[in-house]
Amino acid sequence: GRPSTALSGGQQQRLALARALVTEPRLLLLDEPLSSLDLQLREEMRLELKQLQRELRITTVYVTHDQLEALALSNTIGVMNAGRLEQVGRPRDVYHRPATRFVAGFVGASNLFEGIVEGSDGDGLVVVRTSRGPLRARAHAERPVGARVLVVVRPEHIALEAQEGGDDGGWRGTVVTRAFLGSAMDHVVAVGDSEVRVRGAAGPSIRPGTAVRLRFSSESCSIVDADDEPAD
């Protein structure tokens, strides 16, 4: 009983979507449809869009700068940089196996460690020497010894523990700051002259200034070329 201009933002978005769907299009283009909505409504609409797409089975091109939306809604993701497709693939592959430095830094939070390939450890893992210490990572393309690469490590794939003396592996550092995110806890750890971001469950946090040890999951580390060219 109201004109469309008198509806709320969420209602207007639903109305626009209904107008597009009623014509039964073969292809639907959604250009950042949730960008103007508040967080709670955006999350509700995200689930509603995904359900509609599955029910109607309409091929949908969804344009967004919100990586979470892209990962949650898509079957296939195309990451673009300056008009060029950097990588196309399933959401899980793009997130866990970025093809270039740009994709690794753009999709989700990442720690990027530059280093030199030293060889293989025999288990299919490549050993990379970095300025902070060695790292082992899963390589999805051939990298010769001496190649300059970046090891990509997501914050949630790093274990953080209080340092209790001795030397039983891992990188040593000091907590710089921490942030409570509701469902998770972020810590920023200084390791030498650089900082490493670590994300874990929202349990007890570690105070800034505390000496800690970082442990890396080799299976969760990936490698990209140090430049911005796509990997082979």
Buried (B, 14 or more C-beta within 10 A) or exposed (E): EEEEEEEEBBEBBBEEBEEBEEEEEEEBEBEEBBEEBEEEBBBEBBEBBBEBBEEEEBEBEBEBEBBEBBBBBBEEBBBEEEEEEBBEBEBEBBBBBBBBBBBBBBBBEBBEBEBBBEEBEEEEBBBBEBEBBEBBBBBBEEBEEEBEBBBBBBBBBBEBEEBEEEEEEBBBBBBEEBEEEEEBBBBBBBBEEEEBBBBBEEEEBBEBEBBBBBEBBBBBBBBBBBEEEBBE
